[in-house]
């Protein structure tokens, strides 16, 4: 498909408000103006989740497994996401951060703000604002009045700018993060305007973005955890600091949404309290499920597991095996930035050990690697003629999308088909007492890809049987089997060498995976 048609297919899924704000942002450039801050309050709150260790005493920062000495707030030499992380200032919450060091960095940020292009984007403002409020609240007794006024003036001015730059051009998790942060600012400054704007936005976005089964609609387990942590922060600050009319009722709304998200977390997590690395998910970015659940318990929340449905994922499980399969459509149709062309992809664990894994994500930079990690061939599913089942492109865009029809949806038996290749592509998953059985049916020649975990060496291949370190893969017919070396990513900018099995077939393929 030509780039022109691809662009039209992509734009067709956008909402009108996204297009309007894309144009508005190109014409109107809101700038930071110093605003006198209202008197901030001393917030009461329960302990939040500490952040990972990101900064060393020698001013070396580590984000996304990339290390660099501080040069400037605009340093994009390691990519825009690295620069964003620097400007989030999450590291103010790391366990060994002293008041003196944190104060020095906040002062430095304010001193150099006029030249900071990255830090005044709305997303960094939103995330940094919460981190400043947490830091100020924790160290309130150590801050002299002049410094406190200076910090609050800058912080309030940044939030006023955020209200003018809310990310309607993107929507999705970005706009939700904006709303979360503005809500925390409303409580911190007792600002009625911030409160009314943020609560309206949170009601709107949480109702839309949190699906009935509790999943975040962008279908990324990592982002689900990120957004759940932020929601728990909002609960924490709001439950313990009630200033506004109607706030108690709004607290009930926040509580209900948090319980929904916790219910999904119980379903999507593996037995070892890790998440599947699907759709732009990586380790060491979001808090682990156990950390989130402990935080929720401190807030007095109680929840139960919610079966997965609207999210498109399903879990098949017996005493030895645990698989997660993707049989869903793109639910955030106008914001598919974290979507991969992975329809009918799956991950498999045996006795808690990863066996078949997703390729994961290593970068957000618009590179060949980014394009590959989003491609169909990078997932445990079927590809045809090197094509993608959905047209992923440009780093974060999707043109034409595969449409899924679910044919059977039982506890350990799934059957569905999609039209991503212009013909029906059908897959069955069945978990028996000792095997995961997969059947593919398609009216053409195709390749079924299986990405093994790094601990799975291939010991032999013969007569349709592949023996690995911990499993046996049996293929029902005599098909061409190609073993390739590839890389998977469990963390940003970090790779593991693995074996990939490509099974070439025509029309029909059945294979099973059994514990060895």
C-alpha positions as CSV (number, residue, x, y, z in Angstrom):
1,X,0.0,0.0,0.0
2,X,1.3,3.5,-0.8
3,X,2.2,5.8,1.9
4,X,-0.7,8.1,0.9
5,X,-3.3,5.3,1.3
6,X,-1.6,4.1,4.5
7,X,-2.0,7.6,5.9
8,X,-5.6,7.8,4.9
9,X,-6.4,4.5,6.6
10,X,-4.7,5.7,9.7
11,X,-6.4,9.1,9.8
12,X,-9.8,7.5,9.2
13,X,-9.7,6.1,12.7
14,X,-8.9,9.4,14.4
15,X,-11.4,11.4,16.3
16,X,-12.3,14.8,15.1
17,X,-11.0,16.4,18.3
18,X,-7.6,14.9,17.7
19,X,-7.4,16.4,14.2
20,X,-8.5,19.8,15.5
21,X,-5.9,19.8,18.3
22,X,-3.2,18.6,16.0
23,X,-3.8,21.7,13.8
24,X,-4.3,24.0,16.9
25,X,-0.9,22.9,18.3
26,X,0.8,23.8,15.1
27,X,-0.7,27.3,15.1
28,X,-0.9,28.2,18.7
29,X,2.2,27.8,20.9
30,X,1.3,28.3,24.6
31,X,4.3,29.6,26.7
32,X,5.0,29.5,30.4
33,X,4.0,32.6,32.2
34,X,4.8,33.1,35.9
35,X,1.6,32.8,37.9
36,X,1.3,33.7,41.6
37,X,0.7,30.4,43.4
38,X,-2.1,30.1,45.9
39,X,-1.0,29.0,49.4
40,X,-0.2,25.3,49.2
41,X,-1.2,22.9,52.0
42,X,0.6,20.2,53.9
43,X,-0.8,17.0,52.5
44,X,-1.6,13.9,54.5
45,X,-1.0,10.7,52.6
46,X,0.1,7.1,53.1
47,X,3.5,5.8,51.7
48,X,3.5,5.6,47.9
49,X,5.7,3.3,45.7
50,X,9.4,4.2,45.7
51,X,11.1,4.6,42.3
52,X,14.0,2.7,40.8
53,X,17.5,4.0,41.4
54,X,18.2,6.3,38.5
55,X,20.8,8.8,39.6
56,X,24.3,8.4,41.0
57,X,26.1,11.0,43.1
58,X,28.4,11.8,40.2
59,X,25.4,13.1,38.2
60,X,25.1,10.0,36.0
61,X,21.6,9.1,35.1
62,X,20.3,5.7,34.0
63,X,17.1,5.4,32.1
64,X,16.0,2.6,29.8
65,X,19.3,0.9,30.5
66,X,21.2,3.8,29.0
67,X,23.7,5.8,31.1
68,X,24.8,9.4,30.7
69,X,26.2,12.2,32.7
70,X,23.8,15.2,32.9
71,X,24.4,17.6,30.1
72,X,21.2,19.5,29.8
73,X,17.5,19.1,30.2
74,X,17.2,19.0,26.4
75,X,19.7,16.2,25.9
76,X,18.1,13.9,23.3
77,X,21.3,12.2,22.3
78,X,20.0,8.9,23.7
79,X,16.5,9.4,22.3
80,X,13.5,11.5,23.2
81,X,12.1,9.0,25.7
82,X,15.4,9.2,27.6
83,X,15.1,13.0,27.7
84,X,11.5,12.7,28.8
85,X,12.5,10.4,31.7
86,X,15.1,13.0,32.8
87,X,12.4,15.7,32.9
88,X,9.9,13.5,34.7
89,X,12.1,13.6,37.8
90,X,10.8,10.3,39.0
91,X,14.2,9.9,40.7
92,X,13.1,12.4,43.3
93,X,11.3,9.4,44.8
94,X,14.2,6.9,44.8
95,X,14.9,5.6,48.3
96,X,18.3,7.2,48.8
97,X,17.3,10.7,47.6
98,X,18.1,13.2,50.3
99,X,16.4,16.5,50.7
100,X,19.6,18.4,49.9
101,X,20.2,16.6,46.6
102,X,16.6,16.8,45.6
103,X,16.3,20.5,46.4
104,X,19.4,21.2,44.4
105,X,17.9,19.5,41.3
106,X,14.6,21.4,41.7
107,X,16.4,24.7,42.0
108,X,18.5,23.8,38.9
109,X,15.4,22.9,36.9
110,X,13.7,26.2,37.8
111,X,16.9,28.2,37.0
112,X,17.2,26.6,33.6
113,X,13.5,26.4,32.7
114,X,13.5,29.2,30.2
115,X,15.8,27.2,27.9
116,X,14.0,23.8,28.5
117,X,12.1,22.7,25.4
118,X,11.5,19.1,26.4
119,X,10.4,19.7,30.0
120,X,7.5,21.9,29.0
121,X,5.8,19.4,26.9
122,X,2.5,18.4,28.6
123,X,3.4,14.8,29.5
124,X,6.7,15.7,31.4
125,X,4.8,18.6,33.2
126,X,2.2,16.1,34.3
127,X,4.5,13.4,35.6
128,X,7.0,15.9,37.1
129,X,4.3,17.8,38.9
130,X,3.3,14.8,40.9
131,X,6.9,14.0,41.8
132,X,7.5,17.6,43.0
133,X,4.3,17.5,45.1
134,X,5.4,14.2,46.7
135,X,8.9,15.5,47.4
136,X,7.7,18.9,48.8
137,X,5.1,17.1,51.0
138,X,7.7,14.7,52.3
139,X,10.2,17.4,53.2
140,X,7.9,20.3,54.0
141,X,9.5,20.8,57.4
142,X,13.0,21.3,55.9
143,X,12.0,23.9,53.2
144,X,12.3,27.5,54.1
145,X,9.5,29.9,53.1
146,X,11.3,31.7,50.3
147,X,12.4,28.4,48.6
148,X,8.9,27.0,49.1
149,X,7.3,30.0,47.5
150,X,9.7,29.9,44.6
151,X,9.0,26.2,44.0
152,X,5.3,26.5,44.3
153,X,5.2,29.6,42.0
154,X,7.0,27.6,39.3
155,X,4.9,24.5,39.9
156,X,1.7,26.4,39.7
157,X,2.8,28.2,36.6
158,X,3.6,24.8,35.0
159,X,0.2,23.5,35.8
160,X,-1.5,26.6,34.3
161,X,0.4,25.9,31.2
162,X,-0.7,22.2,31.3
163,X,-4.3,23.3,31.3
164,X,-3.7,25.0,28.0
165,X,-1.8,22.1,26.5
166,X,-3.9,19.1,27.5
167,X,-3.2,16.3,25.1
168,X,-6.4,16.1,23.2
169,X,-4.4,15.6,20.0
170,X,-3.3,12.2,21.4
171,X,-6.0,11.2,23.9
172,X,-5.4,7.8,25.5
173,X,-3.0,7.4,28.3
174,X,-1.4,10.8,27.8
175,X,-4.6,12.7,28.4
176,X,-5.4,10.5,31.4
177,X,-2.0,11.2,32.9
178,X,-2.6,15.0,32.4
179,X,-5.9,14.6,34.3
180,X,-4.4,12.6,37.1
181,X,-1.7,15.2,37.7
182,X,-4.0,18.1,37.5
183,X,-6.2,16.4,40.1
184,X,-3.3,16.0,42.5
185,X,-2.4,19.7,41.9
186,X,-6.0,20.7,42.7
187,X,-5.7,19.0,46.1
188,X,-2.2,20.4,46.8
189,X,-3.1,24.0,45.9
190,X,-6.8,23.7,47.0
191,X,-7.5,25.1,43.5
192,X,-11.2,24.9,42.6
193,X,-10.6,25.5,38.9
194,X,-8.0,22.7,38.7
195,X,-10.4,20.5,40.7
196,X,-13.4,21.1,38.4
197,X,-11.4,20.6,35.2
198,X,-9.6,17.5,36.4
199,X,-12.6,15.7,37.9
200,X,-14.6,16.3,34.7
201,X,-11.8,14.9,32.6
202,X,-11.1,12.0,34.9
203,X,-14.8,10.9,34.9
204,X,-14.8,11.1,31.2
205,X,-11.5,9.3,30.5
206,X,-11.7,6.6,33.1
207,X,-15.2,5.7,32.0
208,X,-13.9,5.3,28.5
209,X,-10.4,4.0,29.0
210,X,-11.1,1.4,31.7
211,X,-13.0,-1.5,30.0
212,X,-15.7,-3.4,31.8
213,X,-13.2,-6.2,32.6
214,X,-10.9,-3.6,34.3
215,X,-8.2,-3.5,31.6
216,X,-6.9,-0.3,30.2
217,X,-8.1,-0.1,26.6
218,X,-4.7,0.3,25.0
219,X,-4.1,-3.4,25.8
220,X,-0.6,-3.0,27.2
221,X,-0.1,-4.7,30.5
222,X,2.8,-2.3,31.3
223,X,0.7,0.8,30.7
224,X,-2.1,-0.8,32.7
225,X,0.3,-1.0,35.7
226,X,1.6,2.6,35.2
227,X,-1.9,4.1,35.0
228,X,-3.1,2.0,38.0
229,X,-0.3,3.4,40.1
230,X,-1.2,6.9,39.2
231,X,-4.9,6.2,40.0
232,X,-3.8,4.8,43.4
233,X,-1.8,8.0,44.0
234,X,-5.0,10.0,43.3
235,X,-6.9,7.9,45.7
236,X,-4.2,8.3,48.3
237,X,-4.1,12.1,48.2
238,X,-7.9,12.5,47.8
239,X,-9.0,10.0,50.5
240,X,-6.7,11.8,53.0
241,X,-7.3,15.4,52.0
242,X,-10.9,16.3,51.5
243,X,-11.3,20.0,50.5
244,X,-14.1,20.3,47.9
245,X,-17.8,19.9,47.7
246,X,-18.7,16.5,46.2
247,X,-15.2,15.1,46.8
248,X,-16.4,12.2,48.9
249,X,-18.6,11.0,46.0
250,X,-15.7,11.4,43.6
251,X,-13.5,9.4,45.9
252,X,-16.1,6.6,45.5
253,X,-15.7,6.8,41.8
254,X,-11.9,6.6,41.9
255,X,-12.2,3.7,44.3
256,X,-14.5,1.8,42.0
257,X,-12.2,2.3,39.0
258,X,-9.1,1.3,41.0
259,X,-10.9,-1.9,42.1
260,X,-11.7,-2.7,38.5
261,X,-8.1,-2.2,37.4
262,X,-6.9,-4.4,40.3
263,X,-9.3,-7.1,39.3
264,X,-7.8,-7.2,35.8
265,X,-4.3,-7.2,37.2
266,X,-5.1,-10.4,39.0
267,X,-6.2,-12.0,35.8
268,X,-3.4,-10.8,33.4
269,X,-0.5,-11.5,35.9
270,X,1.3,-14.8,35.8
271,X,1.6,-16.9,39.0
272,X,4.9,-15.3,39.8
273,X,3.4,-11.8,39.8
274,X,4.9,-10.7,36.6
275,X,3.1,-9.5,33.5
276,X,3.1,-10.7,29.9
277,X,5.3,-8.4,27.7
278,X,2.6,-7.7,25.1
279,X,2.0,-4.5,23.2
280,X,4.9,-2.2,24.2
281,X,5.4,-3.8,27.6
282,X,8.8,-4.1,29.2
283,X,10.2,-4.8,32.7
284,X,11.6,-2.2,35.1
285,X,9.3,0.6,33.9
286,X,6.0,0.0,35.8
287,X,5.7,-1.2,39.3
288,X,5.3,-4.9,39.7
289,X,1.8,-6.3,40.4
290,X,2.7,-7.2,44.0
291,X,3.9,-3.7,44.7
292,X,0.6,-2.3,43.3
293,X,-1.5,-4.7,45.3
294,X,0.4,-3.9,48.5
295,X,-0.1,-0.1,47.8
296,X,-3.8,-0.7,47.3
297,X,-4.1,-2.7,50.5
298,X,-2.5,0.3,52.4
299,X,-5.3,2.4,51.0
300,X,-7.9,0.0,52.3
301,X,-9.0,-1.3,48.9
302,X,-10.4,-4.9,48.4
303,X,-10.9,-6.5,45.0
304,X,-11.5,-9.8,43.3
305,X,-10.2,-11.3,40.0
306,X,-12.2,-10.2,37.0
307,X,-12.3,-12.6,34.0
308,X,-10.7,-11.2,30.9
309,X,-13.1,-10.4,28.1
310,X,-13.2,-6.9,26.5
311,X,-9.4,-6.6,26.7
312,X,-9.1,-9.4,24.1
313,X,-6.7,-11.5,26.1
314,X,-7.4,-14.9,27.5
315,X,-5.6,-17.2,29.9
316,X,-5.4,-20.9,29.5
317,X,-4.2,-22.7,32.7
318,X,-3.7,-26.1,34.2
319,X,-1.5,-27.5,37.0
320,X,1.7,-27.2,34.8
321,X,1.0,-24.8,32.0
322,X,0.0,-21.1,31.8
323,X,-0.7,-19.4,28.5
324,X,-2.0,-16.0,27.6
325,X,-3.4,-15.6,24.1
326,X,-4.5,-12.5,22.2
327,X,-7.8,-13.0,20.3
328,X,-9.0,-9.3,20.5
329,X,-9.5,-6.4,18.2
330,X,-7.8,-3.0,18.8
331,X,-10.0,-1.4,21.4
332,X,-8.4,2.1,21.5
333,X,-9.0,2.4,17.8
334,X,-8.1,6.1,17.6
335,X,-5.0,5.7,19.8
336,X,-3.2,2.5,18.7
337,X,0.3,3.8,19.4
338,X,1.2,0.8,21.5
339,X,-0.5,-1.8,19.3
340,X,1.5,-4.5,17.6
341,X,0.5,-6.6,14.6
342,X,0.1,-9.6,16.9
343,X,-3.4,-11.0,16.4
344,X,-3.5,-14.6,17.8
345,X,-0.1,-14.2,19.5
346,X,0.5,-16.1,22.7
347,X,3.0,-16.6,25.5
348,X,3.5,-19.9,27.4
349,X,5.0,-20.9,30.7
350,X,5.5,-24.4,32.0
351,X,6.0,-24.9,35.8
352,X,6.4,-21.1,36.0
353,X,9.2,-21.1,33.5
354,X,9.0,-19.0,30.3
355,X,9.0,-21.3,27.3
356,X,7.3,-19.3,24.4
357,X,7.8,-15.6,24.7
358,X,6.9,-12.3,23.0
359,X,9.7,-10.4,21.3
360,X,9.0,-7.5,23.6
361,X,10.0,-3.9,23.1
362,X,13.5,-2.4,23.2
363,X,12.9,1.1,21.9
364,X,10.4,3.8,21.0
365,X,12.8,5.4,18.5
366,X,11.5,5.1,14.9
367,X,14.0,2.5,13.7
368,X,14.0,-0.8,11.9
369,X,14.1,-2.5,15.3
370,X,11.0,-0.7,16.4
371,X,9.2,-1.7,13.2
372,X,10.3,-5.3,13.6
373,X,9.2,-5.5,17.2
374,X,5.7,-4.4,16.2
375,X,5.5,-6.7,13.2
376,X,3.6,-10.0,12.9
377,X,6.8,-12.0,12.3
378,X,8.1,-10.9,15.8
379,X,5.2,-12.7,17.5
380,X,4.0,-16.3,18.0
381,X,1.4,-16.2,15.3
382,X,0.9,-16.7,11.6
383,X,2.3,-14.5,8.9
384,X,1.7,-14.5,5.1
385,X,4.2,-13.3,2.5
386,X,6.1,-11.2,5.0
387,X,3.0,-9.1,5.5
388,X,1.7,-7.7,8.8
389,X,-1.8,-8.7,9.9
390,X,-2.4,-5.1,10.8
391,X,-0.5,-2.2,9.1
392,X,1.8,-1.0,11.8
393,X,4.1,1.8,10.7
394,X,5.8,5.1,11.6
395,X,6.7,4.0,15.1
396,X,3.2,4.5,16.7
397,X,0.7,4.3,13.8
398,X,-1.6,1.7,12.5
399,X,-3.4,1.7,9.1
400,X,-5.7,-1.1,8.2
401,X,-6.4,-3.4,11.1
402,X,-7.2,-7.1,11.3
403,X,-10.8,-7.7,12.4
404,X,-11.3,-10.6,14.8
405,X,-14.4,-12.8,15.0
406,X,-14.4,-15.1,18.1
407,X,-16.0,-18.5,17.3
408,X,-15.6,-20.3,20.6
409,X,-14.5,-18.9,24.0
410,X,-14.3,-21.6,26.7
411,X,-12.2,-22.0,29.7
412,X,-9.3,-23.9,28.0
413,X,-10.5,-23.8,24.4
414,X,-10.4,-20.8,22.1
415,X,-11.3,-20.5,18.4
416,X,-11.2,-17.3,16.4
417,X,-10.5,-15.9,12.9
418,X,-9.3,-12.6,11.5
419,X,-9.2,-11.0,8.0
420,X,-5.9,-9.3,8.2
421,X,-4.5,-11.0,5.1
422,X,-7.6,-10.6,2.9
423,X,-8.7,-14.1,3.6
424,X,-9.9,-15.9,6.7
425,X,-7.0,-16.8,9.1
426,X,-8.3,-19.2,11.8
427,X,-6.6,-20.3,15.0
428,X,-7.6,-22.7,17.7
429,X,-6.0,-22.9,21.2
430,X,-6.7,-26.0,23.3
431,X,-5.1,-26.7,26.7
432,X,-5.3,-30.4,27.6
433,X,-4.1,-32.1,30.7
434,X,-0.5,-32.2,29.4
435,X,-0.3,-30.1,26.2
436,X,-1.0,-26.8,24.6
437,X,-2.4,-27.6,21.1
438,X,-2.6,-25.0,18.4
439,X,-4.3,-25.4,15.0
440,X,-4.0,-22.8,12.2
441,X,-6.2,-22.9,9.1
442,X,-5.7,-20.4,6.2
443,X,-6.4,-20.7,2.5
444,X,-2.8,-20.0,1.4
445,X,0.8,-20.7,2.2
446,X,1.9,-19.3,5.6
447,X,4.5,-19.4,8.4
448,X,3.8,-20.1,12.0
449,X,6.4,-18.4,14.3
450,X,7.4,-19.7,17.7
451,X,9.9,-17.6,19.8
452,X,11.5,-19.7,22.5
453,X,12.9,-18.2,25.7
454,X,16.7,-17.9,26.0
455,X,16.9,-20.9,28.3
456,X,15.4,-23.2,25.7
457,X,18.1,-24.8,23.6
458,X,17.0,-26.9,20.7
459,X,18.5,-30.4,21.2
460,X,17.1,-32.2,18.2
461,X,14.7,-31.9,15.2
462,X,13.4,-35.0,13.5
463,X,10.2,-36.5,12.2
464,X,8.1,-33.5,13.0
465,X,9.4,-33.4,16.6
466,X,11.4,-30.6,18.2
467,X,13.0,-31.3,21.5
468,X,14.1,-28.4,23.6
469,X,15.6,-28.1,27.1
470,X,12.2,-28.1,28.8
471,X,9.5,-29.1,26.2
472,X,8.7,-31.2,23.2
473,X,7.0,-29.6,20.1
474,X,5.2,-32.1,17.9
475,X,4.0,-31.1,14.5
476,X,1.2,-33.2,13.0
477,X,2.3,-33.1,9.4
478,X,5.6,-33.1,7.5
479,X,6.3,-29.4,7.2
480,X,9.4,-27.4,6.5
481,X,11.0,-26.3,9.8
482,X,13.4,-23.4,9.8
483,X,15.4,-22.6,13.0
484,X,16.6,-19.0,13.2
485,X,18.6,-16.9,15.7
486,X,16.8,-13.8,16.9
487,X,16.7,-11.4,19.8
488,X,14.0,-10.6,22.3
489,X,13.8,-7.7,24.7
490,X,12.5,-7.9,28.3
491,X,13.8,-4.4,29.0
492,X,14.5,-1.3,27.0
493,X,17.8,-1.5,25.1
494,X,18.6,-4.9,26.5
495,X,18.5,-8.1,24.4
496,X,18.5,-11.9,24.8
497,X,19.6,-14.2,22.1
498,X,16.9,-16.8,21.4
499,X,15.9,-19.5,18.9
500,X,12.9,-18.9,16.6
501,X,11.0,-21.8,15.0
502,X,9.4,-21.0,11.7
503,X,7.0,-23.7,10.5
504,X,6.1,-23.4,6.8
505,X,2.7,-24.8,5.9
506,X,-0.2,-24.5,3.4
507,X,-3.8,-24.4,4.4
508,X,-3.6,-26.2,7.8
509,X,-1.1,-26.7,10.6
510,X,-1.5,-28.4,14.0
511,X,1.3,-28.5,16.6
512,X,1.4,-29.2,20.3
513,X,3.8,-28.2,23.1
514,X,4.3,-30.6,26.0
515,X,6.4,-30.5,29.1
516,X,9.5,-32.6,28.8
